[in-house]
Amino acid sequence: MSFLRRPTWFAVALTVAGVLVFVRLGIWQLDRAAEKDELLRRYAAASEAPAEAFGRVAANPPADRYPRVDVSGVFIPGHRYVLDDQTRAGQVGVHVYAAFLPHGDNHAVLVDLGFLPREAGASPRLPPVPEAQLTLRGLYVPPPGVGIRLGGDRLPDQKGPDKSVVYVDLSEIAADLHRSLYPRVLLLDADPATIYAREWTPAVMPPARHRAYAFQWFTFALAAVVIFILLHRNRRPRPRNENP
């Protein structure tokens, strides 16, 4: 005799569908963990790589790596972009961006000058951007994701040299500059002479958390099978009490 009662088609379909969904979500989380591992590997490899000429990778950066580059030119005066509500080591602050114009080029590159913490809830005082010609060195990486737009300051509505942004949108910043921008941003190397903090770790969910979520989804799939079995097992009839 089978230990399971014959289930309905609906129960079978519901269980199979649930298991497939949970397993698919678990695999998706494992894929995301692998992507984050690769992202962290690229950052680690880039930070140790020798610098190369910016012009070689400016317009068509390699998709499989984040090159470390040298670029000479000047900062475009009168334009800084302050990315608000950023965190670093438990501190809330801002990332400050400025546009840099390479020598003999009509396109600019957006430069992340680094992180500044808020002081007693007030916006940090920004040091002036150098006006002289200089050579910058740093990682040439994709800009932070724009995400879902839920509001915030719009660049066309702001005046003055320092503008607050809630997203790093290269197309909007290029329109504000009235100048084309290269498709990536430059993360400057650490400099003990600056007040900006420059520790470039991707602000992403760590791979270990994705794997924990994957384990959770696989556990749900196993639980669905266990529940199906418990609901459809044959229960042994209770023995009747014999009267004396």
C-alpha positions in Angstrom: 0.0 0.0 0.0 1.3 3.4 -0.9 2.1 5.8 2.0 0.6 8.7 0.0 -3.0 9.3 -0.9 -3.7 10.2 -4.5 -3.5 14.0 -4.6 -5.6 16.3 -6.8 -4.2 17.7 -10.0 -4.5 21.2 -8.5 -2.3 20.2 -5.5 0.3 18.7 -7.7 0.4 21.7 -10.1 0.5 24.1 -7.2 3.4 22.3 -5.5 5.4 21.9 -8.7 4.9 25.5 -9.6 6.0 26.6 -6.2 9.1 24.4 -6.2 10.1 25.7 -9.7 9.6 29.3 -8.7 11.6 28.9 -5.5 14.4 27.0 -7.2 14.6 29.6 -10.0 14.8 32.4 -7.4 17.6 30.5 -5.6 19.5 30.1 -8.9 19.0 33.8 -9.7 20.5 34.7 -6.3 23.5 32.5 -7.0 24.0 34.2 -10.3 23.9 37.6 -8.6 26.5 36.4 -6.1 28.7 35.3 -9.0 28.3 38.8 -10.6 29.2 40.5 -7.4 32.3 38.3 -7.0 33.4 39.3 -10.5 32.7 43.0 -9.8 34.9 42.8 -6.7 37.6 40.9 -8.5 37.7 43.6 -11.2 38.0 46.4 -8.7 40.8 44.5 -6.9 42.7 43.8 -10.1 42.3 47.4 -11.3 43.7 48.9 -8.1 46.9 47.0 -8.6 47.2 47.4 -12.4 49.7 49.8 -14.0 48.2 53.1 -15.4 47.6 53.4 -19.1 46.8 56.3 -21.3 43.2 57.6 -20.9 42.8 58.2 -24.7 43.1 54.5 -25.4 40.0 53.6 -23.5 38.1 56.9 -23.1 35.4 56.4 -25.7 35.3 52.6 -25.8 36.2 51.3 -22.4 36.8 47.5 -22.1 33.7 45.7 -20.9 35.6 43.1 -18.9 37.8 45.3 -16.8 38.1 48.7 -15.1 41.3 50.3 -16.4 43.5 52.5 -14.3 44.4 55.6 -16.3 46.4 58.8 -16.4 44.7 61.8 -17.9 46.1 65.4 -18.2 44.0 68.5 -18.6 42.0 71.0 -16.5 38.9 71.0 -14.4 36.0 72.9 -15.9 35.3 75.8 -13.6 32.0 76.7 -12.1 30.5 73.2 -12.1 30.4 70.7 -9.2 27.8 68.1 -8.6 27.2 66.9 -5.0 25.7 63.4 -4.7 23.8 63.5 -1.4 22.9 60.9 1.2 26.0 58.7 0.8 27.5 56.6 3.6 31.0 55.5 4.4 32.1 53.6 7.6 28.8 54.5 9.2 29.1 58.2 8.4 26.6 60.1 6.3 28.0 62.5 3.7 28.3 63.3 0.1 30.3 62.4 -3.0 31.6 65.4 -5.0 31.9 65.3 -8.7 33.6 67.7 -11.1 34.1 67.7 -14.9 37.6 67.4 -16.2 38.6 68.4 -19.8 41.6 66.4 -21.2 44.2 68.2 -23.3 43.1 68.7 -26.9 39.7 67.1 -26.3 36.1 68.3 -26.7 34.7 65.6 -24.5 35.0 65.9 -20.7 35.2 63.1 -18.1 33.3 63.3 -14.8 35.6 62.8 -11.9 34.6 61.6 -8.4 36.7 63.7 -6.1 35.8 61.5 -3.1 33.6 61.4 0.0 33.1 64.1 2.6 31.1 63.5 5.8 28.4 65.8 7.1 29.3 67.7 10.2 26.6 68.0 12.8 24.0 67.4 10.1 25.2 70.3 8.0 26.5 70.1 4.4 30.3 69.9 4.3 32.4 72.8 3.1 33.8 72.0 -0.3 37.4 72.9 -1.0 38.1 74.7 -4.2 38.8 72.7 -7.4 42.3 73.2 -8.7 42.5 75.7 -11.6 46.0 74.7 -12.9 46.7 72.1 -15.5 47.4 68.7 -13.8 47.5 65.0 -14.4 44.9 62.8 -12.7 45.2 59.0 -12.0 42.4 56.7 -11.1 40.0 53.9 -12.0 37.8 54.4 -15.1 34.5 52.7 -14.1 30.8 52.9 -15.0 28.8 55.6 -13.1 26.6 54.7 -10.2 23.3 53.3 -11.2 20.5 55.8 -11.6 17.8 53.5 -10.0 14.1 54.4 -9.8 13.4 58.1 -10.0 11.2 59.1 -7.1 11.9 62.8 -7.2 14.7 65.1 -6.0 16.5 68.1 -7.3 16.6 68.7 -11.0 19.7 70.2 -12.5 17.9 72.7 -14.7 16.2 74.3 -11.7 19.5 74.9 -9.8 21.8 77.9 -10.0 25.3 78.4 -8.8 28.5 76.4 -9.1 27.6 73.6 -6.7 24.5 71.6 -7.6 22.9 68.8 -5.5 22.0 65.6 -7.3 20.3 62.4 -6.2 21.5 60.4 -9.2 24.6 60.5 -11.3 23.0 60.8 -14.7 25.7 61.5 -17.3 23.2 62.8 -19.9 21.7 65.4 -17.5 25.1 66.5 -16.3 26.3 66.8 -19.9 23.3 69.0 -20.7 24.1 71.2 -17.7 27.7 71.5 -18.8 26.7 72.0 -22.5 29.5 69.6 -23.3 29.6 65.9 -24.1 30.8 63.5 -21.5 32.7 60.2 -21.8 30.6 57.1 -20.8 32.4 56.4 -17.5 33.6 58.3 -14.5 37.1 58.6 -13.0 37.6 57.5 -9.4 40.7 59.3 -8.2 43.5 57.5 -6.4 43.9 58.1 -2.7 45.9 61.2 -1.8 47.0 62.0 1.8 47.0 65.7 0.8 43.3 65.9 0.2 40.4 66.0 2.7 38.4 63.7 0.5 38.1 60.0 1.5 38.9 57.7 -1.5 38.4 54.0 -0.7 36.7 52.6 -3.8 34.7 49.6 -2.8 31.5 49.0 -4.9 28.4 49.9 -2.9 26.6 46.7 -3.6 25.1 43.9 -1.7 27.9 41.5 -0.8 28.0 38.0 -2.4 27.5 36.3 0.9 24.1 37.9 1.4 23.0 36.7 -2.1 24.1 33.2 -1.2 22.1 33.4 2.0 19.0 34.5 0.1 19.6 31.6 -2.3 19.7 29.1 0.6 16.5 30.6 1.8 14.7 30.1 -1.5 16.0 26.5 -1.8 14.7 25.9 1.8 11.3 27.2 0.7 11.3 24.7 -2.2 12.1 21.8 0.2 9.4 23.0 2.6 6.9 22.9 -0.2 7.7 19.3 -0.9 7.6 18.4 2.8 4.2 20.1 3.2 2.8 18.3 0.2 3.9 14.9 1.6 2.5 15.7 5.1 -0.9 16.7 3.7 -1.2 13.6 1.5 0.3 10.8 3.6 -2.0 7.9 4.5 -2.8 8.0 8.2 -2.8 4.6 9.9 -6.3 3.8 11.4 -6.4 3.9 15.1 -6.9 0.5 16.7 -10.4 -0.1 18.1 -10.6 -0.6 21.8 -12.0 -4.1 22.5 -14.7 -4.2 25.1 -14.3 -7.0 27.8 
